[in-house]
């Protein structure tokens, strides 16, 4: 008898799980319930859509190494009837910059990344100036640059390609809002939606992104994941920056090319980062007070900037340690969580989809071991310390 899997959330995480499940075992019944099939407010569609291996924890590096492998081969992997999707992958690299205060950490992270096979170069101040002559390096000592395997892509295109391929493989996508999870002891037996439909399940996966805490509460679980607003600004400038990567200033402000313009942003300060802020209220003060002055300092040509467009999206923010929570909770034996990616969901989606499918089909991980991301660390208050938080 085939298993029935219900996935709550059809963004990149949910669609990736559905794809890998049906690809690995066509006998498994997969139903994905997505509250908004237009993805108008989804993190997947509203993010800056980028990928890097420049993390400080081995598992994050490994997940993104598989992520870039998946993105490079997306045409072949997600082809449908001869039509190959494109996500406009541009491997322009990340450039993490360091002042003297961050130099040791940059070197340590670089050694880890190289050991795991990431193609990252460590550049001293002179090398930075030679390679990026438009960069103000006065207060810098070094930078780490992704020569390949890092860059940006069409996040909405990735979600659509995964969704369509999962459907072509037999996954069913339902447009509905989940209102209840029915439990029998430690087992979730049914998922109920606002239209009164009830879906029986052998497994239920919480992949609801910024709304995952609400879904967890329906199963009686306290999930430390909250919706945190992040504003992105699309700016035009007369600046002509040759070989411009996705640059991370030591302050946390970032920018990257977007066609003939640039997109930029940063995280607000911890004391100004409440939960569930409305997405239609972009934080313009953050741009005026923090982002623009930082950009003008780091790239003098950016003194002349004009905001062309702006929007906000949600991080599904894990307040414990800003890393994903993947796996079972001891109180619910058939509910798998895939939440709290804190801005890394698009790049970690392929590895998560593969891993969760392995948990369901084999009872454990058979490729990359994601066990360190389990719910146990939350219950035991064992945060994973990631030094390269962006």
Secondary structure, DSSP 8 states (H G I E B T S, - for coil): ---EEEEE--SHHHHHHHHHHHHH-TTSEEEEEES-TT-TT-HHHHS--EE----SSHHHHHHHHHHHHHHHTHHHHT-BTTB------B---EEEEE-GGGHHHHHHHHHHHHHTT--EEEEEHHHHHHH-TTS--TT--EEEEESSS-EE--HHHHHHHHHHHHHHTT-EEEE--EEEEEEETTEEEEEEETTS-EEE-SEEEE--GGGHHHHHHHTT----EEEEEEEEEEEE-S---TT--EEE-TTS-EEEEETTEEEEE----GGG--BS--TTS--HHHIIIIIHHHHHHHSGGGGS-EEEEEEEEEEEEETTTSS-EEEEETTEEEEEEEE--TT-HHHHHHHHHHHHHHHHHHSS-SSS--GGGSTHHHHTT-----S---
